[in-house]
Amino acid sequence: MSKHESSRRRTPIWIAIGAIFLIILLIIWLTFADLTGNTDVAAFLTPYIVQSPVI
């Protein structure tokens, strides 16, 4: 296996960093939502869906 083929199989470092960053943002978002008590997204969106239903 040549050097070019082995480097093609590795995940680029910027993709790994981006994935880790997104996971951290998700954890922060869910923690903030849990601390504020706003975790029921379905109940939050229901009044808007009832006012303008999608046919």
C-alpha positions in Angstrom: 0.0 0.0 0.0 1.5 3.3 -1.0 1.5 6.5 1.1 -1.1 8.1 -1.1 -3.6 5.2 -0.5 -3.2 5.2 3.2 -3.7 8.9 3.5 -7.0 8.6 1.6 -8.5 6.2 4.2 -7.8 8.5 7.2 -10.4 11.0 8.2 -9.2 14.5 7.6 -8.4 16.2 10.9 -10.8 19.1 10.2 -13.7 16.8 9.9 -12.9 15.2 13.2 -12.5 18.6 14.9 -15.8 19.8 13.3 -17.6 16.7 14.6 -16.3 17.1 18.1 -17.2 20.8 18.0 -20.8 20.0 17.0 -21.1 17.3 19.7 -19.9 19.9 22.3 -22.4 22.4 21.0 -25.2 19.8 21.2 -24.3 19.0 24.8 -24.3 22.7 25.8 -27.6 23.3 24.0 -29.3 20.3 25.7 -27.8 21.3 29.1 -29.1 24.8 28.8 -32.5 23.6 27.7 -32.7 21.2 30.6 -31.6 23.9 33.1 -34.3 26.3 31.8 -37.0 23.6 31.7 -37.6 24.0 28.0 -37.1 20.4 26.9 -40.5 19.6 25.4 -40.0 20.8 21.8 -43.3 19.1 20.6 -45.3 21.0 23.2 -43.5 24.3 22.3 -44.3 23.9 18.5 -47.9 22.6 18.8 -49.6 26.0 19.1 -47.9 27.2 15.9 -48.8 24.0 14.0 -52.5 24.3 15.1 -52.7 28.0 14.0 -51.3 27.2 10.5 -51.7 23.5 9.7 -49.8 22.0 6.8 -52.1 20.3 4.4 
